[in-house]
Amino acid sequence: MKSTYPAPRGNVLLLSCMDLRLLDDIVRFMDRDNLNNRYDQFILAGAALGTDVNGHWNDAFFDHLKVACKLHNIKDVYIMEHRNCGAYREFLGDAGDFDDTDTRQHDEREDHLKYALKLKGKILAWSTENDYPLQVRCFLMDLRGQVELLEPAA
């Protein structure tokens, strides 16, 4: 992935899904962003969706964020969503099951964007309330390890 965003200047907190198919790809992505040994990883089934459907997971994420900022001088938060996520099927039922048609691939991207942006908003509000400036970036990884920056359609 060619980076279309500024490189992180400090340490990063990475929220990712528990999908074991992508763990090595996530490490490679973080290394490409020059973050080797410069990030904390917090793993939840469904990543951002997991914080939305499970209040105690949301609380745990923000508790971890607070400690990570204090101990590791976190400046950026990366939300790493991924395609073909079993947690989406688990939490959303049929609505979270996406096939390979163009329409459903678009729908899948939009669902990941929706939940990632919702969590991003909560993180930025937390950042303001705690007077701790953070940047938040949202990403979507495919099953080949390719990553795109998740942004609303222009």
CYANA upper distance limits for C-alpha pairs under 8 A (distance plus 0.5 A):
  1 MET  CA    146 GLN  CA      7.15
  1 MET  CA    147 VAL  CA      6.55
  1 MET  CA    148 GLU  CA      7.40
  4 THR  CA    149 LEU  CA      8.32
  7 ALA  CA     33 ASP  CA      7.32
  8 PRO  CA     12 VAL  CA      8.01
  8 PRO  CA     33 ASP  CA      8.27
  8 PRO  CA     75 LYS  CA      8.11
  8 PRO  CA     76 ASP  CA      7.06
  9 ARG  CA     75 LYS  CA      7.83
 10 GLY  CA     38 ARG  CA      8.19
 10 GLY  CA     73 ASN  CA      7.71
 10 GLY  CA     74 ILE  CA      6.88
 10 GLY  CA     75 LYS  CA      5.81
 10 GLY  CA     76 ASP  CA      7.57
 11 ASN  CA     35 LEU  CA      8.00
 11 ASN  CA     38 ARG  CA      5.51
 11 ASN  CA     39 TYR  CA      6.00
 11 ASN  CA     72 HIS  CA      7.35
 11 ASN  CA     73 ASN  CA      6.79
 11 ASN  CA     74 ILE  CA      5.20
 11 ASN  CA     75 LYS  CA      6.23
 11 ASN  CA     76 ASP  CA      7.10
 12 VAL  CA     35 LEU  CA      8.24
 12 VAL  CA     38 ARG  CA      6.93
 12 VAL  CA     39 TYR  CA      5.05
 12 VAL  CA     40 ASP  CA      6.89
 12 VAL  CA     74 ILE  CA      5.75
 12 VAL  CA     75 LYS  CA      6.56
 12 VAL  CA     76 ASP  CA      5.24
 12 VAL  CA     77 VAL  CA      5.96
 12 VAL  CA     78 TYR  CA      7.42
 13 LEU  CA     39 TYR  CA      5.99
 13 LEU  CA     40 ASP  CA      5.30
 13 LEU  CA     41 GLN  CA      6.46
 13 LEU  CA     42 PHE  CA      7.83
 13 LEU  CA     65 LEU  CA      7.86
 13 LEU  CA     68 ALA  CA      7.86
 13 LEU  CA     74 ILE  CA      6.91
 13 LEU  CA     76 ASP  CA      6.93
 13 LEU  CA     77 VAL  CA      5.28
 13 LEU  CA     78 TYR  CA      6.72
 14 LEU  CA     39 TYR  CA      7.16
 14 LEU  CA     40 ASP  CA      6.46
 14 LEU  CA     41 GLN  CA      5.19
 14 LEU  CA     42 PHE  CA      6.55
 14 LEU  CA     77 VAL  CA      6.34
 14 LEU  CA     78 TYR  CA      5.21
 14 LEU  CA     79 ILE  CA      6.55
 14 LEU  CA     80 MET  CA      7.65
 15 LEU  CA     41 GLN  CA      6.45
 15 LEU  CA     42 PHE  CA      5.37
 15 LEU  CA     43 ILE  CA      6.28
 15 LEU  CA     44 LEU  CA      7.88
 15 LEU  CA     47 ALA  CA      6.63
 15 LEU  CA     48 ALA  CA      8.16
 15 LEU  CA     77 VAL  CA      8.09
 15 LEU  CA     78 TYR  CA      6.67
 15 LEU  CA     79 ILE  CA      5.45
 15 LEU  CA     80 MET  CA      6.51
 16 SER  CA     41 GLN  CA      7.73
 16 SER  CA     42 PHE  CA      6.94
 16 SER  CA     43 ILE  CA      5.53
 16 SER  CA     44 LEU  CA      6.89
 16 SER  CA     45 ALA  CA      8.46
 16 SER  CA     46 GLY  CA      8.22
 16 SER  CA     47 ALA  CA      5.51
 16 SER  CA     79 ILE  CA      6.81
 16 SER  CA     80 MET  CA      5.37
 16 SER  CA     81 GLU  CA      6.92
 17 CYS  CA     43 ILE  CA      5.91
 17 CYS  CA     44 LEU  CA      5.59
 17 CYS  CA     45 ALA  CA      5.40
 17 CYS  CA     46 GLY  CA      5.69
 17 CYS  CA     47 ALA  CA      5.08
 17 CYS  CA     80 MET  CA      7.78
 17 CYS  CA     81 GLU  CA      7.31
 17 CYS  CA     82 HIS  CA      8.09
 18 MET  CA     43 ILE  CA      6.18
 18 MET  CA     44 LEU  CA      6.29
 18 MET  CA     45 ALA  CA      5.68
 18 MET  CA     46 GLY  CA      7.96
 18 MET  CA     47 ALA  CA      8.37
 19 ASP  CA     23 LEU  CA      7.57
 19 ASP  CA     45 ALA  CA      7.99
 19 ASP  CA     85 CYS  CA      8.00
 21 ARG  CA    143 LEU  CA      8.19
 22 LEU  CA     26 ILE  CA      6.62
 22 LEU  CA    143 LEU  CA      7.63
 22 LEU  CA    145 GLY  CA      7.30
 23 LEU  CA     27 VAL  CA      6.97
 24 ASP  CA     28 ARG  CA      6.77
 25 ASP  CA     29 PHE  CA      6.64
 25 ASP  CA    145 GLY  CA      5.64
 26 ILE  CA     30 MET  CA      6.70
 26 ILE  CA    145 GLY  CA      7.90
 27 VAL  CA     31 ASP  CA      6.64
 28 ARG  CA     32 ARG  CA      6.67
 29 PHE  CA     33 ASP  CA      6.94
 29 PHE  CA    147 VAL  CA      8.31
 30 MET  CA     34 ASN  CA      7.09
 30 MET  CA     35 LEU  CA      5.82
 30 MET  CA     36 ASN  CA      7.09
 31 ASP  CA     35 LEU  CA      5.71
 31 ASP  CA     36 ASN  CA      5.49
 35 LEU  CA     39 TYR  CA      6.83
 40 ASP  CA     68 ALA  CA      7.91
 42 PHE  CA     61 PHE  CA      7.97
 43 ILE  CA     47 ALA  CA      7.35
 44 LEU  CA     50 GLY  CA      6.61
 44 LEU  CA     51 THR  CA      8.35
 44 LEU  CA     57 TRP  CA      8.24
 45 ALA  CA     49 LEU  CA      8.49
 45 ALA  CA     50 GLY  CA      6.23
 45 ALA  CA     87 ALA  CA      6.17
 46 GLY  CA     50 GLY  CA      5.30
 46 GLY  CA     81 GLU  CA      7.92
 46 GLY  CA     85 CYS  CA      7.30
 46 GLY  CA     86 GLY  CA      8.17
 46 GLY  CA     87 ALA  CA      5.39
 46 GLY  CA     88 TYR  CA      6.66
 47 ALA  CA     51 THR  CA      7.45
 47 ALA  CA     79 ILE  CA      7.75
 47 ALA  CA     80 MET  CA      7.48
 47 ALA  CA     81 GLU  CA      6.68
 48 ALA  CA     52 ASP  CA      7.05
 48 ALA  CA     79 ILE  CA      7.53
 48 ALA  CA     81 GLU  CA      7.80
 48 ALA  CA    115 TYR  CA      6.14
 48 ALA  CA    116 ALA  CA      5.85
 48 ALA  CA    119 LEU  CA      6.59
 49 LEU  CA     53 VAL  CA      6.77
 49 LEU  CA     88 TYR  CA      7.97
 49 LEU  CA    112 HIS  CA      8.41
 49 LEU  CA    115 TYR  CA      6.08
 49 LEU  CA    116 ALA  CA      7.98
 50 GLY  CA     54 ASN  CA      6.42
 50 GLY  CA     57 TRP  CA      7.28
 50 GLY  CA     58 ASN  CA      8.06
 50 GLY  CA     87 ALA  CA      8.38
 51 THR  CA     55 GLY  CA      6.96
 51 THR  CA     56 HIS  CA      8.37
 51 THR  CA     57 TRP  CA      5.77
 51 THR  CA     58 ASN  CA      4.72
 51 THR  CA     61 PHE  CA      7.94
 51 THR  CA    119 LEU  CA      8.15
 52 ASP  CA     58 ASN  CA      7.27
 52 ASP  CA    115 TYR  CA      7.94
 52 ASP  CA    119 LEU  CA      8.21
 53 VAL  CA     91 PHE  CA      7.90
 54 ASN  CA     58 ASN  CA      6.92
 55 GLY  CA     59 ASP  CA      6.76
 56 HIS  CA     60 ALA  CA      6.60
 57 TRP  CA     61 PHE  CA      6.57
 58 ASN  CA     62 PHE  CA      6.89
 59 ASP  CA     63 ASP  CA      6.57
 60 ALA  CA     64 HIS  CA      6.57
 61 PHE  CA     65 LEU  CA      6.59
 62 PHE  CA     66 LYS  CA      6.64
 63 ASP  CA     67 VAL  CA      7.02
 64 HIS  CA     68 ALA  CA      6.46
 65 LEU  CA     69 CYS  CA      6.52
 66 LYS  CA     70 LYS  CA      6.83
 67 VAL  CA     71 LEU  CA      6.51
 68 ALA  CA     72 HIS  CA      5.80
 68 ALA  CA     73 ASN  CA      7.45
 68 ALA  CA     74 ILE  CA      6.87
 69 CYS  CA     73 ASN  CA      5.31
 69 CYS  CA     74 ILE  CA      5.12
 69 CYS  CA     75 LYS  CA      8.08
 70 LYS  CA     74 ILE  CA      8.22
 74 ILE  CA    134 LEU  CA      8.16
 75 LYS  CA    133 PRO  CA      7.51
 75 LYS  CA    134 LEU  CA      5.59
 75 LYS  CA    135 GLN  CA      6.96
 76 ASP  CA    134 LEU  CA      5.88
 76 ASP  CA    135 GLN  CA      5.18
 76 ASP  CA    136 VAL  CA      6.21
 76 ASP  CA    137 ARG  CA      8.13
 77 VAL  CA    134 LEU  CA      7.56
 77 VAL  CA    135 GLN  CA      6.71
 77 VAL  CA    136 VAL  CA      5.20
 77 VAL  CA    137 ARG  CA      6.83
 78 TYR  CA    136 VAL  CA      6.40
 78 TYR  CA    137 ARG  CA      5.48
 78 TYR  CA    138 CYS  CA      6.36
 78 TYR  CA    139 PHE  CA      7.86
 79 ILE  CA    116 ALA  CA      7.17
 79 ILE  CA    136 VAL  CA      8.03
 79 ILE  CA    137 ARG  CA      6.75
 79 ILE  CA    138 CYS  CA      5.22
 79 ILE  CA    139 PHE  CA      6.58
 80 MET  CA    138 CYS  CA      6.66
 80 MET  CA    139 PHE  CA      5.39
 80 MET  CA    140 LEU  CA      6.42
 80 MET  CA    141 MET  CA      7.59
 81 GLU  CA    112 HIS  CA      6.94
 81 GLU  CA    116 ALA  CA      8.06
 81 GLU  CA    138 CYS  CA      8.06
 81 GLU  CA    139 PHE  CA      6.42
 81 GLU  CA    140 LEU  CA      5.22
 81 GLU  CA    141 MET  CA      6.76
 82 HIS  CA    112 HIS  CA      8.35
 82 HIS  CA    140 LEU  CA      5.54
 82 HIS  CA    141 MET  CA      4.98
 82 HIS  CA    142 ASP  CA      6.29
 82 HIS  CA    143 LEU  CA      8.07
 83 ARG  CA    108 GLU  CA      7.80
 83 ARG  CA    109 ARG  CA      8.33
 83 ARG  CA    140 LEU  CA      7.57
 83 ARG  CA    141 MET  CA      6.80
 83 ARG  CA    142 ASP  CA      5.68
 83 ARG  CA    143 LEU  CA      7.12
 84 ASN  CA     97 ASP  CA      8.20
 84 ASN  CA     98 PHE  CA      7.45
 84 ASN  CA    142 ASP  CA      8.42
 84 ASN  CA    143 LEU  CA      8.09
 85 CYS  CA     89 ARG  CA      7.54
 86 GLY  CA     90 GLU  CA      6.66
 87 ALA  CA     91 PHE  CA      6.37
 88 TYR  CA     92 LEU  CA      6.03
 88 TYR  CA     93 GLY  CA      7.81
 88 TYR  CA     96 GLY  CA      5.19
 88 TYR  CA     97 ASP  CA      7.57
 89 ARG  CA     93 GLY  CA      5.31
 89 ARG  CA     94 ASP  CA      6.87
 89 ARG  CA     95 ALA  CA      7.71
 89 ARG  CA     96 GLY  CA      4.90
 89 ARG  CA     97 ASP  CA      5.80
 90 GLU  CA     96 GLY  CA      8.15
 91 PHE  CA     96 GLY  CA      8.01
 92 LEU  CA     96 GLY  CA      5.46
 93 GLY  CA     97 ASP  CA      7.54
 96 GLY  CA    108 GLU  CA      8.26
 98 PHE  CA    104 ARG  CA      6.00
 98 PHE  CA    105 GLN  CA      7.13
 98 PHE  CA    107 ASP  CA      8.29
 98 PHE  CA    108 GLU  CA      6.74
 99 ASP  CA    104 ARG  CA      6.40
 99 ASP  CA    105 GLN  CA      7.39
100 ASP  CA    104 ARG  CA      7.04
100 ASP  CA    105 GLN  CA      6.48
101 THR  CA    105 GLN  CA      6.54
102 ASP  CA    106 HIS  CA      6.62
103 THR  CA    107 ASP  CA      6.75
104 ARG  CA    108 GLU  CA      6.49
105 GLN  CA    109 ARG  CA      6.77
106 HIS  CA    110 GLU  CA      6.74
107 ASP  CA    111 ASP  CA      6.69
108 GLU  CA    112 HIS  CA      6.80
109 ARG  CA    113 LEU  CA      6.56
109 ARG  CA    140 LEU  CA      8.20
110 GLU  CA    114 LYS  CA      6.52
111 ASP  CA    115 TYR  CA      6.91
112 HIS  CA    116 ALA  CA      6.48
112 HIS  CA    140 LEU  CA      8.01
113 LEU  CA    117 LEU  CA      6.40
113 LEU  CA    138 CYS  CA      8.29
113 LEU  CA    150 LEU  CA      6.65
113 LEU  CA    151 GLU  CA      7.59
113 LEU  CA    152 PRO  CA      7.82
114 LYS  CA    118 LYS  CA      6.67
115 TYR  CA    119 LEU  CA      6.79
116 ALA  CA    120 LYS  CA      6.53
116 ALA  CA    138 CYS  CA      6.72
117 LEU  CA    121 GLY  CA      6.62
117 LEU  CA    138 CYS  CA      7.98
118 LYS  CA    122 LYS  CA      7.07
119 LEU  CA    123 ILE  CA      6.67
120 LYS  CA    124 LEU  CA      6.64
120 LYS  CA    136 VAL  CA      6.70
120 LYS  CA    137 ARG  CA      8.30
120 LYS  CA    138 CYS  CA      8.33
121 GLY  CA    125 ALA  CA      6.65
122 LYS  CA    126 TRP  CA      6.62
123 ILE  CA    127 SER  CA      6.53
123 ILE  CA    136 VAL  CA      8.16
124 LEU  CA    128 THR  CA      6.73
124 LEU  CA    134 LEU  CA      7.40
124 LEU  CA    135 GLN  CA      8.25
124 LEU  CA    136 VAL  CA      8.05
125 ALA  CA    129 GLU  CA      6.63
126 TRP  CA    130 ASN  CA      6.51
127 SER  CA    131 ASP  CA      6.41
127 SER  CA    132 TYR  CA      5.48
127 SER  CA    133 PRO  CA      6.01
127 SER  CA    134 LEU  CA      6.57
128 THR  CA    132 TYR  CA      6.95
128 THR  CA    133 PRO  CA      7.31
137 ARG  CA    149 LEU  CA      7.98
137 ARG  CA    150 LEU  CA      8.36
138 CYS  CA    149 LEU  CA      6.54
138 CYS  CA    150 LEU  CA      5.75
138 CYS  CA    151 GLU  CA      8.01
139 PHE  CA    147 VAL  CA      6.99
139 PHE  CA    148 GLU  CA      6.09
139 PHE  CA    149 LEU  CA      5.03
139 PHE  CA    150 LEU  CA      5.40
140 LEU  CA    147 VAL  CA      6.05
140 LEU  CA    148 GLU  CA      5.86
140 LEU  CA    149 LEU  CA      6.99
140 LEU  CA    150 LEU  CA      6.64
141 MET  CA    145 GLY  CA      6.27
141 MET  CA    146 GLN  CA      5.97
141 MET  CA    147 VAL  CA      4.82
141 MET  CA    148 GLU  CA      7.02
142 ASP  CA    146 GLN  CA      5.95
142 ASP  CA    147 VAL  CA      7.04
